[in-house]
Amino acid sequence: MNWSAGIVMVFKITFIINILSQYMGNFICWS
């Protein structure tokens, strides 16, 4: 795996974690 693919993977993981954290934050606020 080259470094550019690694950067893309890290970016995708960070994006998914950001979406999940926002979703959980909204869920906690509404519960």
SVG drawing of the C-alpha trace seen along z (x, -y; Angstrom):
<svg xmlns="http://www.w3.org/2000/svg" viewBox="-35 -18 39 20">
<polyline fill="none" stroke="black" stroke-width="0.4" points="0.0,0.0 1.5,-3.4 1.3,-6.5 -1.5,-8.2 -3.8,-5.2 -3.0,-5.4 -3.9,-9.1 -7.2,-8.4 -8.0,-5.6 -7.2,-7.9 -9.4,-10.6 -12.3,-8.2 -12.0,-6.9 -11.8,-10.4 -14.9,-11.4 -16.9,-8.4 -15.9,-9.0 -17.0,-12.7 -20.4,-11.6 -20.8,-9.0 -19.9,-11.5 -22.4,-14.0 -25.1,-11.4 -24.4,-10.2 -24.4,-13.8 -27.8,-14.4 -29.1,-11.1 -27.9,-12.0 -29.4,-15.5 -32.8,-14.1 -32.9,-11.2"/>
</svg>
